[in-house]
Amino acid sequence: MGGVSSLGALLNRLHLEHYAAPFEDEAIEDVALLKSMGRQGLYDNLCGEMGLDAAGVATLSSALFDEVDASEDELTLEPND
């Protein structure tokens, strides 16, 4: 269950370990599943369906998506032909 530990580690790093039980109750064990929801879907599911607080969901969302968004904006070197 590597997904559980990586999700647990993420929650611990963000000081959101109190979310571990609700995620377990909903059988959410994988960070990739949360990322696949997209930013708005994550908010809708976690706040609306699961009743988690918006501030915590915003923290989790930033951790999941801001790193991806930032890496897409980075300059990259391309080889010259």
C-alpha positions as CSV (number, residue, x, y, z in Angstrom):
1,M,0.0,0.0,0.0
2,G,2.5,2.6,-1.1
3,G,-0.2,5.0,-2.0
4,V,-1.4,5.1,1.5
5,S,2.0,6.0,2.9
6,S,2.7,8.7,0.3
7,L,-0.7,10.2,1.0
8,G,-0.1,9.9,4.7
9,A,3.3,11.5,4.3
10,L,1.8,14.4,2.3
11,L,-0.9,15.0,4.9
12,N,1.7,14.9,7.7
13,R,4.0,17.3,5.8
14,L,1.0,19.7,5.4
15,H,-0.1,19.3,9.1
16,L,-3.4,17.8,7.8
17,E,-3.0,14.4,9.4
18,H,-6.6,14.8,10.8
19,Y,-7.7,14.2,7.2
20,A,-6.3,10.6,7.2
21,A,-9.4,9.0,8.7
22,P,-11.9,10.6,6.2
23,F,-9.7,9.6,3.3
24,E,-9.6,6.0,4.7
25,D,-13.3,6.0,5.2
26,E,-13.8,6.9,1.5
27,A,-11.0,4.5,0.4
28,I,-8.9,7.3,-1.0
29,E,-5.4,5.9,-0.9
30,D,-3.5,7.4,-3.7
31,V,-2.2,10.9,-4.4
32,A,-2.6,10.3,-8.1
33,L,-6.4,9.9,-7.6
34,L,-6.6,13.3,-5.9
35,K,-4.5,14.9,-8.7
36,S,-6.8,13.3,-11.3
37,M,-9.8,15.2,-9.9
38,G,-8.3,18.5,-10.9
39,R,-8.3,21.6,-8.7
40,Q,-12.0,22.3,-8.9
41,G,-13.0,18.6,-8.6
42,L,-10.8,18.2,-5.6
43,Y,-12.5,21.1,-3.9
44,D,-16.0,20.0,-4.8
45,N,-15.4,16.4,-3.6
46,L,-13.5,17.2,-0.5
47,C,-15.5,20.1,0.7
48,G,-18.9,19.2,-0.7
49,E,-19.0,15.5,-0.6
50,M,-16.7,14.8,2.4
51,G,-17.4,17.9,4.4
52,L,-13.7,18.9,4.9
53,D,-12.9,22.5,5.7
54,A,-12.1,24.8,2.8
55,A,-8.8,26.1,4.3
56,G,-7.3,22.6,4.6
57,V,-8.5,21.7,1.1
58,A,-6.9,24.8,-0.3
59,T,-3.6,23.8,1.4
60,L,-3.8,20.3,0.0
61,S,-4.7,21.7,-3.5
62,S,-1.8,24.0,-3.5
63,A,0.6,21.2,-2.6
64,L,-0.9,19.0,-5.4
65,F,-1.3,21.5,-8.2
66,D,1.0,24.5,-7.6
67,E,4.1,22.4,-8.1
68,V,2.8,21.1,-11.4
69,D,1.7,24.5,-12.5
70,A,5.1,26.0,-11.6
71,S,7.0,23.3,-13.5
72,E,4.9,24.0,-16.6
73,D,6.0,27.7,-16.6
74,E,9.7,26.9,-16.2
75,L,12.1,27.7,-19.0
76,T,13.6,24.7,-20.6
77,L,16.6,24.4,-22.9
78,E,16.1,22.8,-26.2
79,P,18.9,21.3,-28.2
80,N,20.1,23.2,-31.3
81,D,19.8,21.3,-34.5
